[in-house]
Every structure is written in structure tokens, then in C-alpha cells.
């Protein structure tokens, strides 16, 4: 049996989800003994928080909230590793005990209460960005068929520290005929990756975003067929995120949409 390896000093618990169909999910929470929770998101779990934002987040728990989580950690039981060839959840305590289970499955029963609290803590921590990149899509409501369609892509850093952006990146836009049953829900990452994207002409990304900065990225496409079309966007970026006083280089997957555009003949 493998000997548990101690986690970094002061770490109470870490909780992460990763893997799955590429681009893989990548989301990690770490809670320290001083009550500081840190979350890093490169590609949000598709059944959790919205996927339009990636970044570094930090939140300080009250003494009372930390005590509740400490009690849940003490009560945790049933650490085991289950085969998870694709996406998986992982839980690790500061003493080295570890559990792994498939992303599509419920956690082991003895860990369920702790996992529920940690998922709530992750959601709360994501409300406190240190440095992040958020993507939004705001095209015009109507355009003529075949005419250039400005996508109105915007990047925003909602955090308190600057974020760097590397040159390059990739952008995919998917247009789907929009019946009434096509208008709701999140963008489909798998469909965006697999589908033949529209041709998009885009300008270079900015070198970075200052705290609170918003930047429009010039990007346009065209839709040849009249009708009502749903647009979704996938952006793949590499960012330098502030994390524990250093810069963390991280691949970021951002989804925006849906937005409906009327295309006239």
C-alpha cells in the first residue's frame, strides 16, 4: 500500500476536478489552516460554475465558518481511489489521505458532507477574484446575410491584480439555427470543439489586463443563410495569473453565449 504523502505545510484540504474530453476541466480549491481559501480555474467543470471566466481567486473564512469545515474534515471517512479514466474528482487532506472518484459519480458516502461544503466554498471563493479573464459576446441583434458580423467580443479582468496574456490563442464561433428549444442553456463545449467553426477574422489579443480593465477584441464573421441563428464562442488563451505572490502560467478555456442574431435575406 502506498504511504500517504504529506501535503504542503498548513494545508487542511484540497479539492479538485480535472480531465474529461479535451480541453479538459481544471479547477482546484485549497484551504489552509489560517482560513484562507484559494481557487484556480483554467476550465470550469461544465456542471458547476459558468464557463465564461477563468482565473485565480482568494477568500478568507470567518473563524466560525472555518470551524464548521474543520469539523467536517474530522468526520470525513471512506477514503478510497476509484478508477476514473476520464474526468475525475480528487480530495486530499493535509495528513495525506486521498480519495478519487469519477466526475460523473457521487463522492463516497463518508465524504459527501465534506465535499458538499467544499463545493460551496469554491463557489463563494470564486466571487473574490484576484486576477481573472472573463469573456462576453455582444453582436448586433440583426445583420444581412453574407455581411460582416462584428461579434462584440470583450475580455474583462474583474480582479484586483493584473493578468498577463500570451500572444496567439484560438477562437471558434458556432452558429446554430435557433428554434425556440435552442435558445436556453450553456454553450456546448464538446460541440464547439468538434463542429466546423465559422471563419473568424480577429485582431491580436492585448498583452494583459489591468485590474478592472475591459478590452474589446475586434473579431468578425459572416452568416450566409437568412434566419434566426444562435451564436456561441470558445476562446483558448494562455494567461499569467497572480497566485501566492507569483505568476501562474495557465491555459484558459472560456465560453460565451448563447446570443441570437436575426440574419435577413
Buried (B, 14 or more C-beta within 10 A) or exposed (E): EEEEEEBEEEBBBBBBBBBBEEBBBBBBBBBBEEBBBBBBBBBBBBEBBEBBBBBBBBBEBEEEBBEEBBEBBEEBEEBEEEEBEEBBBBBBBBEEBBBBBBBEEEBBEBBEBBBEBBBEBBEBBBEBBBBBBBBBBEBEEEBEEEEEBBBBBBBBBBBBBBBBBBEEBEBBBBBBEBEEEBEEEBBBBEEBBEBEBBEBEBEEBBEBBBBEBEBBBEBBBBBEEEBBBBBBBBBBBBBBBBBEEEBBEBBBBBBBBBBBBEBEE
